[in-house]
Amino acid sequence: MCSDTLFSENLSSLVFYVSATGLLPDEVKAKAQSADVLAGKCMALAFSKDGTFFEVGDTILSVHAKTEYFSRDK
């Protein structure tokens, strides 16, 4: 399966949900893990220390908070 198909069929709706809410949907049964815990399991990978990570099937999903400022008319 090519990466575009994988993303569009399996990940794009999940990424949209997480970026809008900061949470995984209730249907996804995955516990949040720190970079240190995940690095112990996946020694060949490097993880940033400032994220939350989830193992969803055989995929690792990382969530990083980012502050965005906005304004609206009164």
C-alpha positions as CSV (number, residue, x, y, z in Angstrom):
1,M,0.0,0.0,0.0
2,C,1.5,3.4,-0.9
3,S,1.9,6.0,1.7
4,D,-0.8,8.3,0.1
5,T,-3.4,5.6,0.3
6,L,-2.4,4.6,3.8
7,F,-2.8,8.2,5.0
8,S,-6.0,9.0,3.2
9,E,-7.7,5.7,4.2
10,N,-6.4,5.2,7.7
11,L,-4.9,8.2,9.2
12,S,-6.3,11.5,7.9
13,S,-9.6,11.4,9.8
14,L,-7.7,10.4,13.0
15,V,-5.2,13.2,12.6
16,F,-8.0,15.7,12.0
17,Y,-9.8,14.6,15.1
18,V,-6.7,14.7,17.3
19,S,-5.6,18.1,16.0
20,A,-9.1,19.5,16.7
21,T,-9.5,18.0,20.2
22,G,-6.0,17.1,21.4
23,L,-7.5,13.6,22.3
24,L,-7.9,10.3,20.6
25,P,-11.4,9.1,19.9
26,D,-13.0,6.8,22.5
27,E,-13.0,4.0,19.9
28,V,-9.2,4.0,19.8
29,K,-8.0,1.9,22.7
30,A,-4.5,3.2,23.2
31,K,-2.8,4.5,26.3
32,A,-0.7,7.6,26.3
33,Q,3.1,7.0,26.6
34,S,6.1,9.2,27.2
35,A,9.0,9.3,24.9
36,D,11.2,7.4,27.5
37,V,8.7,4.5,27.7
38,L,8.4,4.2,24.0
39,A,12.1,4.5,23.4
40,G,12.6,1.5,25.6
41,K,10.3,-0.5,23.3
42,C,11.5,0.9,20.0
43,M,15.2,1.3,20.4
44,A,15.8,2.0,16.7
45,L,13.7,5.1,16.8
46,A,14.3,8.6,18.3
47,F,11.5,10.5,20.0
48,S,11.3,14.1,21.0
49,K,10.8,14.6,24.7
50,D,8.0,17.1,24.4
51,G,5.2,15.0,23.1
52,T,2.7,12.3,24.0
53,F,2.8,9.1,22.0
54,F,0.2,6.4,21.3
55,E,0.7,3.0,19.7
56,V,-2.3,2.5,17.4
57,G,-2.0,-0.9,15.9
58,D,1.5,-1.0,14.4
59,T,1.6,2.8,14.0
60,I,3.0,5.3,16.5
61,L,1.0,8.5,16.7
62,S,2.7,11.6,18.3
63,V,0.8,14.5,19.7
64,H,2.5,17.8,20.3
65,A,0.7,20.8,21.8
66,K,1.1,24.1,20.0
67,T,-0.4,27.4,21.1
68,E,-2.2,29.3,18.3
69,Y,-3.5,32.8,18.9
70,F,-6.6,34.1,17.2
71,S,-9.0,37.1,17.4
72,R,-12.6,37.6,16.5
73,D,-14.8,40.6,16.0
74,K,-16.7,41.9,19.1
